[in-house]
Amino acid sequence: MGVTGRLFGREMPANADRRPMEGQPGSARGRERVVFETDRHIIVGDMTLPREGYQSRFSDAINRGEVAFISLVDVEISPQGGGQAERRDFAVLAKSHVRLAYPLGGG
């Protein structure tokens, strides 16, 4: 296995995946701002979805049976009854806690 560079102080193998990361220019994925409501919180964040094709719709992505958690970035978590919202760069939400889910902006 050849080495072509270093990443985080480690050598990168020549066969490493060099596709653009999600949300980056040239990526086949995009972000959609979404809202999830649980019994205790309202969670707003960006969900990464394919731009087109399989699972490009919000409903397709959240209804995947083999996925128990939903990854979100740029997250705002607010208590259901009001109060101070918390911001997080990244959060993972258990689908079993979701009572209502929708894309922000009605998409």
N, C-alpha and C positions, 0 to 999 in steps of 0.2 A: 504494500500500500504506500503510494507516494505522498509526500507532504507538500502542501502549496502555501502555507502561511500559518499564522498564529492567531488564536482567538482566546481571550481571557487567560493568556499565559500558557495555553496549551497548543500543541501542534494540531492543525486541521488536516484531516485526511484528504487526499486528492479527489475522492469520490463524495465529499460532503455536499449536502443539499445547499445550493447557492441561490435558490429562488428568492424573490423579494419577500420580506416578512409581511404579514397581514397588515393592511392599512397603509402600506408604503407605496410610492409610485411604482407602477408596473405590476402591482399585485392583482391577482384575480379575485381578491376579497375586498369587501367594503364594510364599513361600520354603520349600524343603524341604532339610533337612540330609542330605547325601549323602557317601559314601565312595568314593574312587577309589584303586586300587592300581596302581602302575607297577612296573617291574623294581627301582627304587631307592627309591621313596617310598610312603607312605600319606598321602593327601590328603583331609582332611575339610573341607567347606565348605557354604555355603548356595547352592543353585541356584534361580533364579527360574523358576517354571512358571506357566502359566495355571491359575486355580483350577478351571476346568471346561472341557469341550469339547476341541477339537483340541489335541493335544500336552500335555494336562494330566497325563499319566502320565510318570513318570521315564523309563521305557523308550522312550517315543515321542520324548522330547526328545533323548536321547543317540544314538538311531538315525537321526536326520535326516541323510541322505546329503550334503546341500549344506553342512553345518556341519562344519568341521574342528577347531574349538576350542570348549571349554566354559568359560564365564565363571562364576567363583565369588566370593562375598564372605564375609567373616569366616572366613578360611582358616587351617587348621593343617596344616603340612607336616612329617612325621616320616620319618626314615630307616627303611627296611625292617628292618634289623637292630637297631633300637633306637637311642637317643640323644636328643639335645635337639631338641625340636620348635620350628619357627619359625612365628610368626603373621604373617599378612598381611591387610590390609583387603580386598584384591582380588588375584585371580590368574586367569590364563587357562591352561587345560590343553589340550595337543594330544591329540585323541582317539586318534591313532596310538600313543601311549605307554600307554594304559590297558589293563591286563590283566584287571581285575575292577572292577565298579562296582555299588553297591547303596545304597538309601536307608537312612539310619541309623534304627534302630528297627524294621526289618523291613517298612516300608510298601511 
